[in-house]
Amino acid sequence: MSIAILRLLFDFGLLVLVWIVQRIVYPGFLHYNSKNLINWHKVYTSRLTFIVMPLMLGQLGISIYQLIMEINLYTVLSIIIIIVIWVSTFTQFVPIHAQISKGKANQKMLDSLVKKNWIRTFLWTILFLYSMLITAM
């Protein structure tokens, strides 16, 4: 399997995942009472981490490899987008999830989670489409 196809698989996995989270999981948080949200959130985050982290690390690793092998518009833009996603994840989303786990969630915070995640949804969608276009060429 070529590195480009492997990269496309990681990009596609993250595309599907982010759309499920954006359209189903995060809006679903609004339907839990405080106690149930805390309980479910702890289960959800521990389970999802085992899916998200390998995908994100794989995508990052392959993108770094591609950048080392050839510096071009695709590899540079890819790594920039991935870095923005990582920074956003660890500066915005990890703290929000920590607050939810501590029982400090409120309607405004849960709404902001959905609104802010549109940025990652957009970026992972663009990244996948770009990878697909490059792979098809």
C-alpha positions as CSV (number, residue, x, y, z in Angstrom):
1,M,0.0,0.0,0.0
2,S,1.4,3.4,-0.9
3,I,2.0,6.1,1.6
4,A,-0.5,8.3,-0.2
5,I,-3.3,5.7,0.2
6,L,-2.4,5.2,3.8
7,R,-2.6,8.9,4.4
8,L,-5.9,9.1,2.7
9,L,-7.2,6.3,5.0
10,F,-6.2,8.3,8.1
11,D,-7.7,11.5,6.6
12,F,-10.9,9.6,5.8
13,G,-11.1,8.0,9.3
14,L,-10.8,11.4,10.9
15,L,-13.3,12.9,8.5
16,V,-16.0,10.4,9.4
17,L,-15.2,10.7,13.1
18,V,-15.4,14.4,13.2
19,W,-18.7,14.5,11.4
20,I,-20.2,11.9,13.8
21,V,-19.0,13.9,16.8
22,Q,-20.2,17.2,15.3
23,R,-23.6,16.1,14.2
24,I,-24.5,13.4,16.8
25,V,-22.2,13.3,19.9
26,Y,-21.7,16.9,20.9
27,P,-25.3,18.0,20.3
28,G,-26.3,14.9,22.2
29,F,-24.6,16.2,25.3
30,L,-27.4,18.8,25.5
31,H,-29.9,16.0,26.2
32,Y,-28.3,14.8,29.4
33,N,-29.0,16.1,32.9
34,S,-25.8,17.1,34.8
35,K,-25.2,13.8,36.6
36,N,-25.8,11.6,33.6
37,L,-23.6,13.9,31.4
38,I,-20.7,13.5,33.9
39,N,-21.1,9.7,34.0
40,W,-21.5,9.3,30.2
41,H,-18.7,11.8,29.4
42,K,-16.2,9.9,31.4
43,V,-17.1,6.7,29.5
44,Y,-17.2,8.5,26.2
45,T,-13.9,10.3,26.5
46,S,-12.0,7.2,27.6
47,R,-13.4,5.0,24.8
48,L,-13.1,7.7,22.1
49,T,-9.4,8.4,23.0
50,F,-8.5,4.9,21.8
51,I,-9.9,5.7,18.4
52,V,-9.0,9.4,18.0
53,M,-5.3,9.3,19.2
54,P,-4.1,6.5,16.8
55,L,-5.8,8.3,13.9
56,M,-4.4,11.7,14.8
57,L,-0.9,10.4,15.5
58,G,-1.0,8.3,12.3
59,Q,-2.1,11.3,10.2
60,L,0.6,13.5,11.8
61,G,3.3,10.9,11.4
62,I,2.5,10.3,7.7
63,S,2.3,14.0,7.1
64,I,5.7,14.7,8.6
65,Y,7.1,11.8,6.6
66,Q,5.6,13.3,3.4
67,L,7.0,16.7,4.2
68,I,10.5,15.3,4.8
69,M,10.3,13.3,1.6
70,E,9.0,16.2,-0.5
71,I,8.3,19.8,0.3
72,N,5.5,21.0,-1.9
73,L,2.2,22.9,-1.5
74,Y,0.3,19.8,-0.5
75,T,2.8,18.7,2.2
76,V,3.2,22.2,3.6
77,L,-0.5,23.0,3.7
78,S,-1.3,19.6,5.2
79,I,1.1,20.0,8.1
80,I,-0.1,23.6,8.7
81,I,-3.8,22.4,8.9
82,I,-2.9,19.5,11.1
83,I,-0.9,21.7,13.5
84,V,-3.9,24.1,13.7
85,I,-6.2,21.1,14.5
86,W,-3.8,19.8,17.2
87,V,-3.4,23.3,18.8
88,S,-7.1,23.8,18.7
89,T,-7.7,20.4,20.2
90,F,-5.4,20.8,23.1
91,T,-6.0,24.5,23.8
92,Q,-9.8,24.6,23.4
93,F,-11.3,21.1,23.5
94,V,-9.3,19.3,26.1
95,P,-10.0,22.1,28.7
96,I,-13.8,22.0,27.8
97,H,-13.9,18.2,28.2
98,A,-12.0,18.6,31.5
99,Q,-14.6,21.0,32.8
100,I,-17.4,18.7,31.7
101,S,-15.8,15.7,33.5
102,K,-15.6,17.9,36.7
103,G,-19.3,18.6,36.5
104,K,-18.9,22.2,35.5
105,A,-20.7,22.0,32.2
106,N,-23.5,24.4,31.4
107,Q,-25.7,25.1,28.3
108,K,-23.4,27.9,27.1
109,M,-20.3,25.7,27.3
110,L,-22.0,22.8,25.5
111,D,-23.2,25.1,22.8
112,S,-19.7,26.5,22.4
113,L,-18.3,23.0,22.1
114,V,-20.5,22.4,19.0
115,K,-19.8,25.9,17.5
116,K,-16.1,25.7,18.0
117,N,-15.9,22.2,16.6
118,W,-17.2,23.4,13.3
119,I,-13.6,24.7,12.7
120,R,-12.1,21.3,13.1
121,T,-14.9,19.7,11.1
122,F,-14.2,22.2,8.2
123,L,-10.4,21.7,8.5
124,W,-10.5,17.9,8.5
125,T,-13.0,18.0,5.6
126,I,-10.7,20.2,3.5
127,L,-7.7,18.1,4.4
128,F,-9.5,14.9,3.3
129,L,-10.7,16.5,0.0
130,Y,-7.2,17.8,-0.7
131,S,-5.6,14.4,0.0
132,M,-8.2,12.7,-2.2
133,L,-7.5,15.2,-5.0
134,I,-3.7,14.7,-4.7
135,T,-4.0,10.9,-4.5
136,A,-6.2,10.8,-7.6
137,M,-3.7,12.8,-9.7
